Amino acid sequence: MPKFKITVEYDGTEFVGWQRQKNGPSIQSSIEDAIKKITSETVNIFGAGRTDSGVHAKGQVAHFELSNKISLDNIRDGINQHLRPLPIAILDAKEVNGDFHARFSAQLRSYEYLIINRRSPLTLYKNQAWGVFKQLNINAMKKAAINFEGKHDFNGFRSIDCQAS
């Protein structure tokens, strides 16, 4: 069975998060529904991580298997066609070997947090940034940020049943 890796971009504002849930639309279920429309196959896609409700992604990686081979252009363009008008786009599709797993093969994860510090309300960045309307102490923030530089062991923040290594 061919296995495919896709790179996904989305605005998560109107979604319950990445993971399929009964209480609302998810990124995962939206993509799975689009794949079914182009392949007539019911698939499970596996993401490199699970974003929460309202969280966006610029390059979320996921994978899925199909029983038949399909061109990479048809995967990307076909899924995108069936995702319209949802704010989800498949940026790239690649065939990968059977050992690949979006979550466990990931070598890097990066997160970006945008803070806009001004008195005026957010318009363009309304759902993409945290608006802080009081004056921030930038010097104190720079001093605190030094503690986040470099590599760190965050094992103490994991749940007891976390499978990550």
trRosetta pair geometry for C-beta under 8 A, 3 or more apart (Angstrom, degrees):
i j d omega theta_ij theta_ji phi_ij phi_ji
1 65 4.6 50 135 178 123 118
1 66 6.6 179 -173 78 91 36
1 67 5.8 -50 -121 -108 100 42
2 65 6.8 158 87 -151 42 69
2 66 5.6 -14 67 57 93 90
2 68 7.6 -18 21 124 115 20
2 69 5.0 97 -24 -97 150 71
2 70 7.8 -169 75 19 146 67
2 95 5.9 -53 -169 -137 110 112
3 63 6.0 19 175 180 99 117
3 64 7.4 -179 -151 95 65 28
3 65 4.9 -36 -99 -95 73 81
3 95 7.0 108 75 -162 54 66
3 96 5.3 -64 102 68 102 83
3 97 7.2 6 55 116 124 14
3 98 5.9 138 -5 -102 138 47
3 100 6.2 167 119 58 137 107
4 63 6.4 168 87 -150 45 70
4 64 5.9 -15 59 61 92 72
4 65 7.5 157 15 -96 74 31
4 66 6.9 26 -5 -4 117 106
4 72 7.7 168 -135 -112 116 77
4 75 6.0 -151 -165 -138 158 162
4 93 5.8 -7 -175 -169 117 97
4 94 6.9 153 -156 79 67 38
4 95 5.8 -47 -99 -101 69 53
4 96 6.9 127 -130 14 18 87
5 61 6.3 -11 -171 -167 101 100
5 62 7.4 156 -155 83 55 38
5 63 5.0 -31 -97 -93 62 93
5 93 7.2 156 82 -155 51 47
5 94 4.9 -14 59 62 99 92
5 95 7.8 144 16 -126 80 6
5 96 4.6 63 -22 -26 111 130
5 100 6.3 -69 -63 144 118 147
5 102 6.8 152 -129 -85 90 91
6 31 7.7 178 83 -164 154 140
6 45 7.7 -36 36 -146 122 132
6 61 7.4 157 82 -152 45 52
6 62 5.4 -17 60 64 92 88
6 63 7.2 161 14 -92 71 39
6 64 7.6 1 0 13 113 98
6 75 7.1 -137 -87 146 113 120
6 76 7.5 164 -130 -92 102 73
6 79 7.5 -5 -131 43 154 167
6 90 5.2 -52 -168 -143 121 107
6 92 6.8 162 -155 86 51 56
6 93 5.1 -14 -102 -101 80 76
6 94 8.0 175 -79 22 37 64
7 59 5.4 -22 -169 -155 109 73
7 60 7.2 144 -161 71 53 42
7 61 5.7 -26 -102 -96 68 68
7 90 7.2 109 70 -166 52 60
7 91 4.5 -55 97 62 102 105
7 92 4.2 25 31 46 115 98
7 93 7.9 -138 18 -64 72 40
8 27 7.1 117 147 174 148 126
8 31 7.0 -58 -106 -83 142 145
8 57 6.3 40 102 97 87 130
8 59 7.6 120 61 -157 43 23
8 60 4.5 -35 66 68 97 96
8 61 7.5 171 16 -85 83 18
8 62 6.0 20 -9 6 125 114
8 88 6.6 -17 -168 -168 106 92
8 89 7.2 153 -155 81 58 46
8 90 6.0 -35 -99 -104 71 56
8 91 6.9 -177 -96 6 16 89
9 57 6.2 -150 -134 100 40 75
9 58 5.6 6 -121 -147 96 34
9 59 6.7 -1 -79 -67 82 42
9 60 7.5 160 -81 18 30 85
9 88 7.5 158 86 -157 52 45
9 89 4.9 -10 60 61 97 96
9 91 5.5 74 -13 -43 106 115
10 15 7.5 9 151 1 133 150
10 27 5.5 169 55 -117 175 125
10 56 6.3 -156 97 -148 59 65
10 57 5.4 29 42 45 82 92
10 60 7.2 -27 17 17 102 130
10 87 6.0 109 -158 116 68 78
10 88 4.4 -3 -104 -108 108 72
10 89 7.2 176 -75 21 62 61
11 14 7.8 44 112 14 92 85
11 56 5.3 -16 -122 -112 44 109
11 87 3.8 -32 40 133 107 142
11 88 7.9 -122 31 -65 63 53
11 127 7.0 65 -171 110 107 132
12 15 4.8 -82 -155 49 69 112
12 17 6.9 33 -164 -112 129 35
12 18 7.9 -48 -113 -56 129 63
12 27 6.8 -51 -106 -51 93 119
12 51 5.9 -114 -84 119 162 134
12 52 8.0 104 145 88 150 47
12 53 7.0 177 153 -172 111 30
12 54 5.4 91 112 156 99 9
12 55 4.7 1 62 69 155 41
12 56 5.0 -151 10 -76 92 46
12 57 7.1 72 -37 -8 114 81
13 54 5.7 31 -120 -131 39 66
13 56 7.6 8 -36 -67 73 96
13 87 7.5 29 31 53 99 149
13 127 4.5 -10 -93 -169 125 150
14 25 7.1 11 129 66 88 121
14 87 7.5 111 29 26 110 116
15 18 8.0 64 135 -64 134 28
15 24 7.2 155 -161 128 41 110
15 25 5.5 -84 -120 102 73 85
15 26 5.7 94 -172 -128 106 33
15 27 5.6 50 -175 -44 163 75
15 30 7.7 -79 -111 -15 125 134
15 53 6.7 -158 102 -133 58 62
15 54 7.6 -171 61 -51 68 31
16 19 7.9 -75 106 71 97 69
16 21 4.8 -95 109 50 148 135
16 23 6.1 127 -110 84 152 88
16 24 4.0 135 -46 74 119 111
16 25 6.6 152 1 70 93 39
16 26 5.3 -56 58 -81 94 81
16 53 5.1 -39 -156 -95 37 101
17 21 7.1 64 48 -12 99 131
17 26 6.0 -19 74 -129 57 97
17 27 7.3 -81 133 8 34 98
17 50 6.3 42 157 169 118 88
17 51 5.5 -167 -157 97 78 62
17 52 4.9 -54 -105 -156 117 23
17 53 4.9 -62 -49 -57 84 53
17 55 6.9 33 -122 32 74 104
18 26 6.4 42 142 -178 19 104
18 27 4.8 -42 -125 49 52 118
18 28 5.5 71 163 -35 65 100
18 47 5.2 -65 175 20 140 169
18 49 7.2 134 5 108 165 58
18 50 4.5 -146 59 -145 123 59
18 51 4.7 104 -31 34 104 74
18 60 7.2 -168 -107 -161 127 155
19 26 5.8 -79 92 -154 29 150
19 28 5.7 13 -129 4 24 142
19 47 7.9 -118 -72 27 67 130
19 50 4.8 8 -37 -142 107 124
20 26 5.0 -155 -98 51 35 148
20 28 4.8 -93 -45 89 79 122
20 29 4.5 106 -113 -55 93 100
20 32 7.4 -8 -77 13 126 143
21 24 6.3 10 86 48 110 67
21 26 5.5 117 17 -52 82 126
25 29 6.6 -133 -155 71 60 119
25 30 6.2 53 -178 -58 105 107
26 29 4.7 87 57 13 93 99
26 30 6.7 -154 89 -8 48 88
27 30 5.8 -61 -151 36 29 113
27 31 6.5 21 157 -14 66 108
27 47 7.9 61 96 -74 120 146
27 51 7.4 43 9 50 142 112
27 57 7.9 47 -123 18 168 129
27 60 7.7 38 142 78 155 162
27 88 6.2 153 -138 -108 86 132
28 31 6.2 -64 -152 38 26 104
28 32 6.2 23 155 -17 65 111
28 45 5.9 -164 -148 67 82 103
28 47 6.7 -100 -86 -28 104 119
28 62 7.9 173 -110 -127 79 149
29 32 5.5 -53 -141 40 34 113
29 33 6.2 39 157 -23 66 104
30 33 5.9 -53 -150 34 27 112
30 34 6.6 26 151 -17 61 106
30 83 6.4 73 154 -127 107 91
30 86 5.7 -168 -167 166 144 173
30 88 5.8 136 112 9 138 161
31 34 5.6 -55 -149 37 35 112
31 35 6.3 38 152 -21 67 103
31 45 5.7 -28 100 14 123 159
31 62 7.2 87 107 82 165 161
31 79 6.4 17 -149 -164 78 125
31 83 7.2 0 -96 -89 60 119
31 88 6.8 -126 -67 154 89 147
31 90 7.7 112 -129 -69 112 106
32 35 5.7 -51 -147 34 33 112
32 36 6.5 36 153 -21 64 103
32 42 7.6 33 176 -160 106 60
32 43 5.9 -153 -138 74 86 77
32 44 7.0 -2 -110 -113 130 31
32 45 5.8 -145 -72 1 88 103
32 64 7.9 161 -103 -103 77 150
33 36 5.7 -53 -152 33 32 113
33 37 6.7 34 150 -22 63 103
33 82 7.4 -150 115 143 80 121
34 37 5.6 -52 -154 30 35 114
34 38 6.9 16 156 -6 66 105
34 78 7.6 148 161 129 95 73
34 79 4.5 87 129 -148 127 68
34 80 8.0 89 -179 -28 148 15
34 81 8.0 147 -158 68 111 60
34 82 3.8 154 -137 93 87 116
34 83 5.1 -18 -83 -58 151 78
35 38 6.3 -68 -152 43 33 98
35 39 5.8 -15 166 19 72 118
35 41 7.0 -53 138 73 97 88
35 43 5.2 -52 112 37 144 127
35 45 7.3 147 -13 -50 151 116
35 64 6.7 -34 -127 99 167 165
35 79 6.1 -1 -72 -100 66 104
36 39 6.6 -78 -127 57 23 83
36 40 6.7 44 -174 -126 62 16
36 41 6.3 -131 -115 72 61 41
36 42 5.9 21 -102 -91 116 51
36 43 7.1 -160 -65 14 76 83
37 78 7.8 -171 95 165 91 98
37 82 4.6 155 68 -122 146 155
38 70 7.6 100 134 -166 111 159
38 74 6.9 163 176 160 133 93
38 75 7.6 153 106 -116 151 42
38 78 3.7 83 -114 157 151 133
38 79 6.6 -86 1 -63 144 56
38 81 8.0 107 -75 56 119 110
38 82 6.5 -136 -39 -13 98 140
39 43 7.5 37 69 -25 142 121
39 66 5.9 -105 -153 -134 155 123
39 68 7.4 176 -154 54 105 102
39 70 6.5 -93 -97 -48 107 153
41 66 5.9 137 54 -138 163 81
41 67 6.2 178 -108 12 142 100
41 68 8.0 -174 -44 23 139 91
43 64 4.6 61 162 -174 134 129
43 65 6.9 -178 -139 62 111 53
43 66 6.7 -43 -86 -85 135 67
44 64 6.7 176 84 -125 40 96
45 62 4.8 34 168 163 112 128
45 63 6.9 167 -155 81 73 28
45 64 4.3 -53 -99 -64 74 114
46 62 6.1 161 80 -159 40 77
46 63 5.5 -18 58 58 93 79
46 64 7.1 155 12 -75 72 61
46 101 6.7 -43 110 -162 144 79
46 102 5.2 169 107 34 87 116
46 103 6.3 -84 157 -13 107 104
47 50 6.2 121 77 -78 130 58
47 60 6.0 -18 -152 170 112 113
47 61 7.2 130 -158 87 60 48
47 62 4.5 -36 -96 -96 61 97
47 102 5.7 -96 -171 116 18 143
47 103 7.0 65 101 -65 45 92
48 60 6.4 -164 36 -167 103 67
48 61 4.4 58 -31 63 127 91
48 62 6.9 -112 -14 -73 73 50
48 102 4.4 -107 -64 156 68 91
48 103 5.3 159 -140 -90 39 48
48 106 4.7 99 -152 -69 115 135
48 109 7.1 177 140 -95 120 105
49 60 7.2 -114 51 -137 85 97
49 103 6.9 128 -62 -115 47 86
49 106 7.8 18 -37 -41 92 170
49 109 6.5 78 -39 -126 143 138
51 55 3.9 -140 178 86 113 126
51 56 7.7 -147 -176 37 159 9
51 57 6.0 -135 -40 -52 151 110
51 60 7.2 -83 -22 -94 121 139
52 55 5.0 86 57 -12 69 125
54 127 7.2 -129 -162 -163 91 97
56 127 7.8 107 -44 131 122 95
56 128 6.5 -13 6 -115 149 83
57 60 3.8 9 165 -33 155 109
58 112 7.8 24 -1 22 132 131
59 91 7.1 -53 -113 37 71 151
61 102 4.9 -174 120 -148 91 100
61 106 6.8 163 57 -92 134 101
62 102 5.1 -8 -129 -99 27 166
63 96 6.6 -65 -122 43 128 137
63 100 6.2 167 -99 118 161 105
63 101 6.7 -129 39 -139 142 33
63 102 4.5 -172 -2 -39 94 102
66 69 7.4 140 89 -87 119 22
66 70 6.3 -19 96 3 168 110
70 74 5.2 -107 166 84 100 125
70 75 5.8 120 104 -59 114 89
71 74 4.4 91 63 6 89 104
71 75 7.1 -150 96 -8 48 82
72 75 5.5 -47 -150 30 36 114
72 76 6.4 29 156 -11 67 105
72 93 4.5 178 -161 94 83 103
72 94 6.6 20 -126 -96 133 32
72 95 6.8 -106 -75 -27 107 85
73 76 6.0 -58 -146 43 31 105
73 77 5.6 9 166 0 70 117
73 93 7.9 -165 -61 53 19 123
74 77 6.3 -59 -124 52 25 97
74 78 5.0 25 173 -21 64 122
75 78 6.2 -54 -125 41 13 106
75 79 6.2 9 169 -13 55 112
75 90 7.3 -119 133 147 80 158
75 93 4.1 161 92 -165 125 169
76 79 6.5 -66 -151 37 18 103
76 80 6.3 13 157 -15 59 114
76 90 4.8 -156 -139 109 65 118
76 91 7.7 -63 -140 103 116 13
76 92 6.8 -32 -99 -139 130 15
76 93 4.5 -143 -54 -4 90 116
77 80 5.6 -57 -145 40 30 113
77 81 6.2 36 156 -26 65 104
78 81 5.7 -50 -148 29 30 112
78 82 6.7 12 159 -4 63 108
79 82 6.2 -70 -153 46 31 100
79 83 6.1 31 152 -25 69 112
79 90 4.8 60 84 -14 127 144
80 83 5.6 -57 -142 34 31 113
80 84 7.1 47 157 -38 62 91
80 89 5.9 29 -118 -141 105 68
80 90 5.4 -118 -58 33 90 94
81 84 6.3 -42 -166 5 32 112
83 86 4.9 -89 174 55 78 110
83 88 4.8 -106 -174 77 137 101
83 89 7.1 -180 91 -89 148 40
83 90 7.6 150 -5 -14 148 91
90 93 6.3 20 162 -53 124 99
96 100 3.9 -29 144 19 133 160
97 100 5.6 120 62 -18 64 98
99 105 7.7 116 127 -82 79 124
100 105 5.2 -26 -150 -32 64 164
101 104 4.2 24 84 41 125 99
101 105 5.1 145 57 -14 59 97
102 105 6.7 -40 -100 43 10 100
102 106 6.9 32 163 -50 48 99
103 106 6.3 -48 -167 -4 24 114
106 109 6.2 36 158 -56 136 91
113 130 7.1 0 179 3 95 118
114 125 6.7 -111 119 -164 137 133
114 128 6.2 10 53 137 140 82
114 129 4.0 -73 105 -110 107 93
114 130 7.0 159 90 18 57 71
115 129 6.5 155 -102 -173 15 97
115 130 5.0 -27 -109 68 70 99
115 132 5.7 10 -173 -2 104 118
115 136 7.7 72 139 -60 135 160
116 122 6.0 118 63 -94 143 108
116 125 5.8 121 -27 82 146 149
116 129 4.8 58 -10 139 105 146
116 130 7.3 170 23 78 69 45
116 131 5.5 -26 69 -107 98 64
116 132 7.2 169 80 26 44 72
117 132 4.9 -22 -104 73 75 103
117 133 7.9 -180 -152 -86 53 17
117 135 7.3 76 175 -134 118 35
117 136 4.9 -80 -121 1 149 119
118 131 7.6 -63 51 -152 75 90
118 133 7.2 -28 92 -120 38 58
119 133 5.7 74 -125 -161 43 86
121 126 8.0 22 155 -102 92 93
121 131 6.9 13 -150 -157 49 166
122 125 4.9 -85 -163 76 116 82
122 126 4.6 157 114 -89 104 53
122 129 6.1 -171 -126 68 148 107
122 131 4.5 -133 -29 -68 115 128
123 126 6.1 -15 -157 -47 15 102
125 128 4.7 -95 -156 64 70 100
125 129 4.0 10 157 12 123 121
125 131 7.8 140 98 -67 106 92
126 129 7.9 17 -28 41 4 82
132 136 6.0 54 115 -57 143 112
136 141 6.3 17 160 -34 117 137
137 140 4.0 32 113 20 118 117
137 141 6.5 153 92 -19 65 86
138 141 5.4 -56 -147 37 35 114
138 142 6.3 37 155 -21 68 103
139 142 5.8 -51 -147 34 31 111
139 143 6.5 32 153 -19 63 106
140 143 5.7 -54 -149 36 32 114
140 144 6.3 29 154 -16 65 108
141 144 5.8 -57 -146 40 31 108
141 145 6.1 38 153 -30 65 106
142 145 5.6 -50 -145 28 30 117
142 146 7.5 48 153 -34 57 89
143 146 6.3 -39 -171 4 34 113
144 147 6.1 -45 -179 18 52 113
144 148 8.0 38 137 -11 69 102
145 148 5.6 -57 -164 33 54 111
145 149 7.2 68 143 -38 74 91
146 149 5.8 -39 -158 6 43 117
148 152 7.6 -70 -146 -20 48 144
153 156 7.7 77 123 -4 86 89
154 157 4.8 -34 173 29 91 118
154 158 7.2 109 123 -37 80 86
155 158 5.7 -43 -159 9 47 117
158 162 4.0 -80 178 15 116 158
158 164 6.8 -135 -122 47 140 114
159 162 4.9 129 58 -42 73 93
